[in-house]
Amino acid sequence: MPGMLVKYREGTWTASANKRGRLYLHRGIERTYTTDLLVEVYLNGLGQGISR
């Protein structure tokens, strides 16, 4: 889901889009993507994904 905070390469990134098998991520001016099947999503105390 766009805007969710995820852990990638030992850092916190914001997910922006998932298209053509790539999950696009950004933080500040850095942008990248991953084709990994699993990423860690940060959750709040209710088990819901944290988003910006």
CHARMM-style PDB file with segment names, atoms N, HN, CA, C and O in Angstrom:
ATOM      1  N   MET     1       0.848  -1.171   0.000  1.00  0.00      PROA
ATOM      2  CA  MET     1       0.000   0.000   0.000  1.00  0.00      PROA
ATOM      3  C   MET     1       0.902   1.246   0.000  1.00  0.00      PROA
ATOM      4  O   MET     1       1.817   1.340   0.818  1.00  0.00      PROA
ATOM      5  N   PRO     2       0.660   2.169  -0.881  1.00  0.00      PROA
ATOM      6  CA  PRO     2       1.497   3.364  -0.944  1.00  0.00      PROA
ATOM      7  C   PRO     2       1.513   4.132   0.378  1.00  0.00      PROA
ATOM      8  O   PRO     2       0.487   4.283   1.043  1.00  0.00      PROA
ATOM      9  N   GLY     3       2.697   4.610   0.738  1.00  0.00      PROA
ATOM     10  HN  GLY     3       3.530   4.487   0.198  1.00  0.00      PROA
ATOM     11  CA  GLY     3       2.849   5.383   1.959  1.00  0.00      PROA
ATOM     12  C   GLY     3       3.253   4.575   3.175  1.00  0.00      PROA
ATOM     13  O   GLY     3       3.574   5.152   4.214  1.00  0.00      PROA
ATOM     14  N   MET     4       3.246   3.249   3.074  1.00  0.00      PROA
ATOM     15  HN  MET     4       2.986   2.780   2.230  1.00  0.00      PROA
ATOM     16  CA  MET     4       3.626   2.406   4.210  1.00  0.00      PROA
ATOM     17  C   MET     4       5.124   2.496   4.446  1.00  0.00      PROA
ATOM     18  O   MET     4       5.912   2.594   3.505  1.00  0.00      PROA
ATOM     19  N   LEU     5       5.502   2.463   5.710  1.00  0.00      PROA
ATOM     20  HN  LEU     5       4.862   2.384   6.474  1.00  0.00      PROA
ATOM     21  CA  LEU     5       6.917   2.461   6.085  1.00  0.00      PROA
ATOM     22  C   LEU     5       7.428   1.026   6.087  1.00  0.00      PROA
ATOM     23  O   LEU     5       6.824   0.145   6.697  1.00  0.00      PROA
ATOM     24  N   VAL     6       8.547   0.798   5.400  1.00  0.00      PROA
ATOM     25  HN  VAL     6       9.038   1.514   4.905  1.00  0.00      PROA
ATOM     26  CA  VAL     6       9.124  -0.535   5.315  1.00  0.00      PROA
ATOM     27  C   VAL     6      10.614  -0.468   5.652  1.00  0.00      PROA
ATOM     28  O   VAL     6      11.255   0.573   5.515  1.00  0.00      PROA
ATOM     29  N   LYS     7      11.142  -1.606   6.095  1.00  0.00      PROA
ATOM     30  HN  LYS     7      10.620  -2.452   6.206  1.00  0.00      PROA
ATOM     31  CA  LYS     7      12.571  -1.715   6.380  1.00  0.00      PROA
ATOM     32  C   LYS     7      13.230  -2.353   5.169  1.00  0.00      PROA
ATOM     33  O   LYS     7      12.830  -3.429   4.725  1.00  0.00      PROA
ATOM     34  N   TYR     8      14.241  -1.680   4.639  1.00  0.00      PROA
ATOM     35  HN  TYR     8      14.566  -0.805   5.000  1.00  0.00      PROA
ATOM     36  CA  TYR     8      14.958  -2.179   3.469  1.00  0.00      PROA
ATOM     37  C   TYR     8      16.412  -1.748   3.587  1.00  0.00      PROA
ATOM     38  O   TYR     8      16.697  -0.572   3.809  1.00  0.00      PROA
ATOM     39  N   ARG     9      17.328  -2.694   3.439  1.00  0.00      PROA
ATOM     40  HN  ARG     9      17.097  -3.650   3.259  1.00  0.00      PROA
ATOM     41  CA  ARG     9      18.766  -2.421   3.583  1.00  0.00      PROA
ATOM     42  C   ARG     9      19.077  -1.681   4.877  1.00  0.00      PROA
ATOM     43  O   ARG     9      19.796  -0.681   4.877  1.00  0.00      PROA
ATOM     44  N   GLU    10      18.533  -2.177   5.966  1.00  0.00      PROA
ATOM     45  HN  GLU    10      17.949  -2.989   5.965  1.00  0.00      PROA
ATOM     46  CA  GLU    10      18.778  -1.629   7.311  1.00  0.00      PROA
ATOM     47  C   GLU    10      18.353  -0.177   7.471  1.00  0.00      PROA
ATOM     48  O   GLU    10      18.858   0.513   8.357  1.00  0.00      PROA
ATOM     49  N   GLY    11      17.442   0.301   6.642  1.00  0.00      PROA
ATOM     50  HN  GLY    11      17.032  -0.259   5.922  1.00  0.00      PROA
ATOM     51  CA  GLY    11      16.949   1.665   6.758  1.00  0.00      PROA
ATOM     52  C   GLY    11      15.440   1.698   6.619  1.00  0.00      PROA
ATOM     53  O   GLY    11      14.832   0.706   6.216  1.00  0.00      PROA
ATOM     54  N   THR    12      14.832   2.817   6.944  1.00  0.00      PROA
ATOM     55  HN  THR    12      15.325   3.623   7.271  1.00  0.00      PROA
ATOM     56  CA  THR    12      13.389   2.988   6.823  1.00  0.00      PROA
ATOM     57  C   THR    12      13.079   3.725   5.529  1.00  0.00      PROA
ATOM     58  O   THR    12      13.627   4.794   5.262  1.00  0.00      PROA
ATOM     59  N   TRP    13      12.202   3.146   4.736  1.00  0.00      PROA
ATOM     60  HN  TRP    13      11.756   2.277   4.953  1.00  0.00      PROA
ATOM     61  CA  TRP    13      11.813   3.690   3.438  1.00  0.00      PROA
ATOM     62  C   TRP    13      10.296   3.797   3.377  1.00  0.00      PROA
ATOM     63  O   TRP    13       9.596   3.140   4.147  1.00  0.00      PROA
ATOM     64  N   THR    14       9.789   4.615   2.472  1.00  0.00      PROA
ATOM     65  HN  THR    14      10.358   5.149   1.846  1.00  0.00      PROA
ATOM     66  CA  THR    14       8.360   4.725   2.226  1.00  0.00      PROA
ATOM     67  C   THR    14       8.048   4.045   0.898  1.00  0.00      PROA
ATOM     68  O   THR    14       8.649   4.363  -0.128  1.00  0.00      PROA
ATOM     69  N   ALA    15       7.104   3.107   0.925  1.00  0.00      PROA
ATOM     70  HN  ALA    15       6.615   2.849   1.759  1.00  0.00      PROA
ATOM     71  CA  ALA    15       6.700   2.423  -0.304  1.00  0.00      PROA
ATOM     72  C   ALA    15       5.850   3.372  -1.136  1.00  0.00      PROA
ATOM     73  O   ALA    15       4.994   4.075  -0.600  1.00  0.00      PROA
ATOM     74  N   SER    16       6.086   3.394  -2.449  1.00  0.00      PROA
ATOM     75  HN  SER    16       6.782   2.822  -2.884  1.00  0.00      PROA
ATOM     76  CA  SER    16       5.311   4.316  -3.278  1.00  0.00      PROA
ATOM     77  C   SER    16       4.470   3.608  -4.330  1.00  0.00      PROA
ATOM     78  O   SER    16       3.348   4.044  -4.588  1.00  0.00      PROA
ATOM     79  N   ALA    17       4.948   2.560  -4.936  1.00  0.00      PROA
ATOM     80  HN  ALA    17       5.860   2.206  -4.726  1.00  0.00      PROA
ATOM     81  CA  ALA    17       4.174   1.868  -5.971  1.00  0.00      PROA
ATOM     82  C   ALA    17       4.713   0.454  -6.142  1.00  0.00      PROA
ATOM     83  O   ALA    17       5.871   0.166  -5.838  1.00  0.00      PROA
ATOM     84  N   ASN    18       3.847  -0.412  -6.633  1.00  0.00      PROA
ATOM     85  HN  ASN    18       2.906  -0.178  -6.879  1.00  0.00      PROA
ATOM     86  CA  ASN    18       4.230  -1.781  -6.933  1.00  0.00      PROA
ATOM     87  C   ASN    18       3.752  -2.068  -8.350  1.00  0.00      PROA
ATOM     88  O   ASN    18       2.571  -2.331  -8.581  1.00  0.00      PROA
ATOM     89  N   LYS    19       4.687  -2.013  -9.294  1.00  0.00      PROA
ATOM     90  HN  LYS    19       5.646  -1.799  -9.107  1.00  0.00      PROA
ATOM     91  CA  LYS    19       4.302  -2.311 -10.670  1.00  0.00      PROA
ATOM     92  C   LYS    19       5.402  -3.088 -11.368  1.00  0.00      PROA
ATOM     93  O   LYS    19       6.585  -2.919 -11.073  1.00  0.00      PROA
ATOM     94  N   ARG    20       5.005  -3.928 -12.281  1.00  0.00      PROA
ATOM     95  HN  ARG    20       4.044  -4.065 -12.522  1.00  0.00      PROA
ATOM     96  CA  ARG    20       5.908  -4.784 -13.043  1.00  0.00      PROA
ATOM     97  C   ARG    20       6.838  -5.603 -12.134  1.00  0.00      PROA
ATOM     98  O   ARG    20       8.006  -5.815 -12.458  1.00  0.00      PROA
ATOM     99  N   GLY    21       6.307  -6.056 -11.002  1.00  0.00      PROA
ATOM    100  HN  GLY    21       5.357  -5.884 -10.738  1.00  0.00      PROA
ATOM    101  CA  GLY    21       7.082  -6.896 -10.098  1.00  0.00      PROA
ATOM    102  C   GLY    21       8.119  -6.162  -9.276  1.00  0.00      PROA
ATOM    103  O   GLY    21       8.984  -6.789  -8.663  1.00  0.00      PROA
ATOM    104  N   ARG    22       8.044  -4.839  -9.255  1.00  0.00      PROA
ATOM    105  HN  ARG    22       7.342  -4.330  -9.752  1.00  0.00      PROA
ATOM    106  CA  ARG    22       8.999  -4.041  -8.484  1.00  0.00      PROA
ATOM    107  C   ARG    22       8.255  -3.206  -7.447  1.00  0.00      PROA
ATOM    108  O   ARG    22       7.225  -2.599  -7.741  1.00  0.00      PROA
ATOM    109  N   LEU    23       8.786  -3.186  -6.243  1.00  0.00      PROA
ATOM    110  HN  LEU    23       9.623  -3.679  -6.004  1.00  0.00      PROA
ATOM    111  CA  LEU    23       8.258  -2.309  -5.199  1.00  0.00      PROA
ATOM    112  C   LEU    23       9.159  -1.080  -5.158  1.00  0.00      PROA
ATOM    113  O   LEU    23      10.340  -1.182  -4.826  1.00  0.00      PROA
ATOM    114  N   TYR    24       8.607   0.064  -5.492  1.00  0.00      PROA
ATOM    115  HN  TYR    24       7.648   0.146  -5.762  1.00  0.00      PROA
ATOM    116  CA  TYR    24       9.378   1.307  -5.526  1.00  0.00      PROA
ATOM    117  C   TYR    24       9.391   1.934  -4.143  1.00  0.00      PROA
ATOM    118  O   TYR    24       8.363   1.988  -3.467  1.00  0.00      PROA
ATOM    119  N   LEU    25      10.559   2.409  -3.724  1.00  0.00      PROA
ATOM    120  HN  LEU    25      11.393   2.366  -4.272  1.00  0.00      PROA
ATOM    121  CA  LEU    25      10.761   2.953  -2.380  1.00  0.00      PROA
ATOM    122  C   LEU    25      11.436   4.312  -2.482  1.00  0.00      PROA
ATOM    123  O   LEU    25      12.173   4.584  -3.429  1.00  0.00      PROA
ATOM    124  N   HSD    26      11.174   5.164  -1.492  1.00  0.00      PROA
ATOM    125  HN  HSD    26      10.575   4.943  -0.722  1.00  0.00      PROA
ATOM    126  CA  HSD    26      11.868   6.446  -1.454  1.00  0.00      PROA
ATOM    127  C   HSD    26      12.037   6.898  -0.009  1.00  0.00      PROA
ATOM    128  O   HSD    26      11.274   6.507   0.874  1.00  0.00      PROA
ATOM    129  N   ARG    27      13.044   7.724   0.213  1.00  0.00      PROA
ATOM    130  HN  ARG    27      13.664   8.042  -0.504  1.00  0.00      PROA
ATOM    131  CA  ARG    27      13.269   8.405   1.493  1.00  0.00      PROA
ATOM    132  C   ARG    27      14.050   9.672   1.170  1.00  0.00      PROA
ATOM    133  O   ARG    27      15.181   9.618   0.687  1.00  0.00      PROA
ATOM    134  N   GLY    28      13.440  10.786   1.441  1.00  0.00      PROA
ATOM    135  HN  GLY    28      12.521  10.830   1.833  1.00  0.00      PROA
ATOM    136  CA  GLY    28      14.069  12.049   1.076  1.00  0.00      PROA
ATOM    137  C   GLY    28      14.227  12.126  -0.430  1.00  0.00      PROA
ATOM    138  O   GLY    28      13.257  11.971  -1.173  1.00  0.00      PROA
ATOM    139  N   ILE    29      15.452  12.365  -0.879  1.00  0.00      PROA
ATOM    140  HN  ILE    29      16.240  12.491  -0.275  1.00  0.00      PROA
ATOM    141  CA  ILE    29      15.677  12.439  -2.319  1.00  0.00      PROA
ATOM    142  C   ILE    29      16.150  11.107  -2.908  1.00  0.00      PROA
ATOM    143  O   ILE    29      16.286  10.979  -4.125  1.00  0.00      PROA
ATOM    144  N   GLU    30      16.401  10.118  -2.043  1.00  0.00      PROA
ATOM    145  HN  GLU    30      16.290  10.223  -1.055  1.00  0.00      PROA
ATOM    146  CA  GLU    30      16.823   8.797  -2.520  1.00  0.00      PROA
ATOM    147  C   GLU    30      15.615   8.023  -3.031  1.00  0.00      PROA
ATOM    148  O   GLU    30      14.545   8.044  -2.423  1.00  0.00      PROA
ATOM    149  N   ARG    31      15.802   7.345  -4.148  1.00  0.00      PROA
ATOM    150  HN  ARG    31      16.671   7.327  -4.641  1.00  0.00      PROA
ATOM    151  CA  ARG    31      14.761   6.486  -4.708  1.00  0.00      PROA
ATOM    152  C   ARG    31      15.408   5.189  -5.166  1.00  0.00      PROA
ATOM    153  O   ARG    31      16.528   5.183  -5.677  1.00  0.00      PROA
ATOM    154  N   THR    32      14.684   4.089  -4.974  1.00  0.00      PROA
ATOM    155  HN  THR    32      13.774   4.094  -4.559  1.00  0.00      PROA
ATOM    156  CA  THR    32      15.185   2.784  -5.406  1.00  0.00      PROA
ATOM    157  C   THR    32      13.989   1.864  -5.584  1.00  0.00      PROA
ATOM    158  O   THR    32      12.843   2.276  -5.403  1.00  0.00      PROA
ATOM    159  N   TYR    33      14.263   0.617  -5.938  1.00  0.00      PROA
ATOM    160  HN  TYR    33      15.194   0.282  -6.084  1.00  0.00      PROA
ATOM    161  CA  TYR    33      13.210  -0.381  -6.000  1.00  0.00      PROA
ATOM    162  C   TYR    33      13.794  -1.724  -5.600  1.00  0.00      PROA
ATOM    163  O   TYR    33      15.008  -1.925  -5.607  1.00  0.00      PROA
ATOM    164  N   THR    34      12.891  -2.644  -5.250  1.00  0.00      PROA
ATOM    165  HN  THR    34      11.904  -2.480  -5.245  1.00  0.00      PROA
ATOM    166  CA  THR    34      13.302  -3.994  -4.904  1.00  0.00      PROA
ATOM    167  C   THR    34      12.392  -4.981  -5.610  1.00  0.00      PROA
ATOM    168  O   THR    34      11.219  -4.702  -5.855  1.00  0.00      PROA
ATOM    169  N   THR    35      12.946  -6.132  -5.930  1.00  0.00      PROA
ATOM    170  HN  THR    35      13.899  -6.358  -5.730  1.00  0.00      PROA
ATOM    171  CA  THR    35      12.152  -7.219  -6.490  1.00  0.00      PROA
ATOM    172  C   THR    35      12.010  -8.341  -5.462  1.00  0.00      PROA
ATOM    173  O   THR    35      11.519  -9.424  -5.782  1.00  0.00      PROA
ATOM    174  N   ASP    36      12.446  -8.078  -4.220  1.00  0.00      PROA
ATOM    175  HN  ASP    36      12.845  -7.199  -3.960  1.00  0.00      PROA
ATOM    176  CA  ASP    36      12.326  -9.072  -3.155  1.00  0.00      PROA
ATOM    177  C   ASP    36      10.854  -9.432  -2.946  1.00  0.00      PROA
ATOM    178  O   ASP    36       9.975  -8.577  -3.059  1.00  0.00      PROA
ATOM    179  N   LEU    37      10.600 -10.691  -2.645  1.00  0.00      PROA
ATOM    180  HN  LEU    37      11.314 -11.385  -2.553  1.00  0.00      PROA
ATOM    181  CA  LEU    37       9.227 -11.133  -2.414  1.00  0.00      PROA
ATOM    182  C   LEU    37       8.727 -10.753  -1.025  1.00  0.00      PROA
ATOM    183  O   LEU    37       7.521 -10.627  -0.811  1.00  0.00      PROA
ATOM    184  N   LEU    38       9.647 -10.572  -0.083  1.00  0.00      PROA
ATOM    185  HN  LEU    38      10.626 -10.674  -0.257  1.00  0.00      PROA
ATOM    186  CA  LEU    38       9.271 -10.217   1.281  1.00  0.00      PROA
ATOM    187  C   LEU    38      10.005  -8.959   1.719  1.00  0.00      PROA
ATOM    188  O   LEU    38      11.212  -8.832   1.514  1.00  0.00      PROA
ATOM    189  N   VAL    39       9.271  -8.029   2.323  1.00  0.00      PROA
ATOM    190  HN  VAL    39       8.291  -8.132   2.489  1.00  0.00      PROA
ATOM    191  CA  VAL    39       9.861  -6.853   2.960  1.00  0.00      PROA
ATOM    192  C   VAL    39       9.224  -6.716   4.336  1.00  0.00      PROA
ATOM    193  O   VAL    39       8.086  -7.136   4.544  1.00  0.00      PROA
ATOM    194  N   GLU    40       9.951  -6.133   5.265  1.00  0.00      PROA
ATOM    195  HN  GLU    40      10.876  -5.792   5.096  1.00  0.00      PROA
ATOM    196  CA  GLU    40       9.412  -5.918   6.605  1.00  0.00      PROA
ATOM    197  C   GLU    40       8.617  -4.618   6.622  1.00  0.00      PROA
ATOM    198  O   GLU    40       9.101  -3.578   6.176  1.00  0.00      PROA
ATOM    199  N   VAL    41       7.392  -4.688   7.140  1.00  0.00      PROA
ATOM    200  HN  VAL    41       6.999  -5.534   7.502  1.00  0.00      PROA
ATOM    201  CA  VAL    41       6.521  -3.516   7.252  1.00  0.00      PROA
ATOM    202  C   VAL    41       6.436  -3.140   8.727  1.00  0.00      PROA
ATOM    203  O   VAL    41       6.223  -4.007   9.575  1.00  0.00      PROA
ATOM    204  N   TYR    42       6.599  -1.864   9.038  1.00  0.00      PROA
ATOM    205  HN  TYR    42       6.772  -1.160   8.349  1.00  0.00      PROA
ATOM    206  CA  TYR    42       6.480  -1.407  10.415  1.00  0.00      PROA
ATOM    207  C   TYR    42       5.007  -1.367  10.806  1.00  0.00      PROA
ATOM    208  O   TYR    42       4.172  -0.863  10.055  1.00  0.00      PROA
ATOM    209  N   LEU    43       4.690  -1.907  11.997  1.00  0.00      PROA
ATOM    210  HN  LEU    43       5.369  -2.316  12.607  1.00  0.00      PROA
ATOM    211  CA  LEU    43       3.315  -1.980  12.487  1.00  0.00      PROA
ATOM    212  C   LEU    43       3.152  -1.150  13.754  1.00  0.00      PROA
ATOM    213  O   LEU    43       4.092  -0.968  14.528  1.00  0.00      PROA
ATOM    214  N   ASN    44       1.936  -0.653  13.943  1.00  0.00      PROA
ATOM    215  HN  ASN    44       1.172  -0.801  13.315  1.00  0.00      PROA
ATOM    216  CA  ASN    44       1.634   0.052  15.198  1.00  0.00      PROA
ATOM    217  C   ASN    44       1.190  -0.971  16.238  1.00  0.00      PROA
ATOM    218  O   ASN    44       1.236  -2.171  15.964  1.00  0.00      PROA
ATOM    219  N   GLY    45       0.769  -0.542  17.406  1.00  0.00      PROA
ATOM    220  HN  GLY    45       0.732   0.432  17.628  1.00  0.00      PROA
ATOM    221  CA  GLY    45       0.369  -1.438  18.484  1.00  0.00      PROA
ATOM    222  C   GLY    45      -0.857  -2.265  18.183  1.00  0.00      PROA
ATOM    223  O   GLY    45      -1.114  -3.247  18.880  1.00  0.00      PROA
ATOM    224  N   LEU    46      -1.626  -1.905  17.167  1.00  0.00      PROA
ATOM    225  HN  LEU    46      -1.417  -1.108  16.601  1.00  0.00      PROA
ATOM    226  CA  LEU    46      -2.825  -2.643  16.795  1.00  0.00      PROA
ATOM    227  C   LEU    46      -2.583  -3.626  15.641  1.00  0.00      PROA
ATOM    228  O   LEU    46      -3.513  -4.280  15.170  1.00  0.00      PROA
ATOM    229  N   GLY    47      -1.330  -3.720  15.195  1.00  0.00      PROA
ATOM    230  HN  GLY    47      -0.574  -3.189  15.577  1.00  0.00      PROA
ATOM    231  CA  GLY    47      -0.993  -4.618  14.107  1.00  0.00      PROA
ATOM    232  C   GLY    47      -1.282  -4.047  12.732  1.00  0.00      PROA
ATOM    233  O   GLY    47      -1.280  -4.786  11.748  1.00  0.00      PROA
ATOM    234  N   GLN    48      -1.529  -2.758  12.642  1.00  0.00      PROA
ATOM    235  HN  GLN    48      -1.531  -2.157  13.442  1.00  0.00      PROA
ATOM    236  CA  GLN    48      -1.789  -2.106  11.357  1.00  0.00      PROA
ATOM    237  C   GLN    48      -0.501  -1.472  10.847  1.00  0.00      PROA
ATOM    238  O   GLN    48       0.343  -1.034  11.628  1.00  0.00      PROA
ATOM    239  N   GLY    49      -0.367  -1.432   9.544  1.00  0.00      PROA
ATOM    240  HN  GLY    49      -1.053  -1.787   8.910  1.00  0.00      PROA
ATOM    241  CA  GLY    49       0.812  -0.824   8.944  1.00  0.00      PROA
ATOM    242  C   GLY    49       0.884   0.662   9.232  1.00  0.00      PROA
ATOM    243  O   GLY    49      -0.129   1.360   9.200  1.00  0.00      PROA
ATOM    244  N   ILE    50       2.088   1.145   9.514  1.00  0.00      PROA
ATOM    245  HN  ILE    50       2.912   0.578   9.539  1.00  0.00      PROA
ATOM    246  CA  ILE    50       2.294   2.577   9.759  1.00  0.00      PROA
ATOM    247  C   ILE    50       2.566   3.244   8.421  1.00  0.00      PROA
ATOM    248  O   ILE    50       3.365   2.759   7.621  1.00  0.00      PROA
ATOM    249  N   SER    51       1.888   4.368   8.189  1.00  0.00      PROA
ATOM    250  HN  SER    51       1.239   4.762   8.839  1.00  0.00      PROA
ATOM    251  CA  SER    51       2.119   5.095   6.950  1.00  0.00      PROA
ATOM    252  C   SER    51       2.378   6.553   7.271  1.00  0.00      PROA
ATOM    253  O   SER    51       2.062   7.029   8.362  1.00  0.00      PROA
ATOM    254  N   ARG    52       2.953   7.251   6.317  1.00  0.00      PROA
ATOM    255  HN  ARG    52       3.210   6.864   5.431  1.00  0.00      PROA
ATOM    256  CA  ARG    52       3.255   8.664   6.488  1.00  0.00      PROA
ATOM    257  C   ARG    52       2.067   9.488   6.156  1.00  0.00      PROA
ATOM    258  OT1 ARG    52       2.123  10.715   6.239  1.00  0.00      PROA
TER     259      ARG     52
END
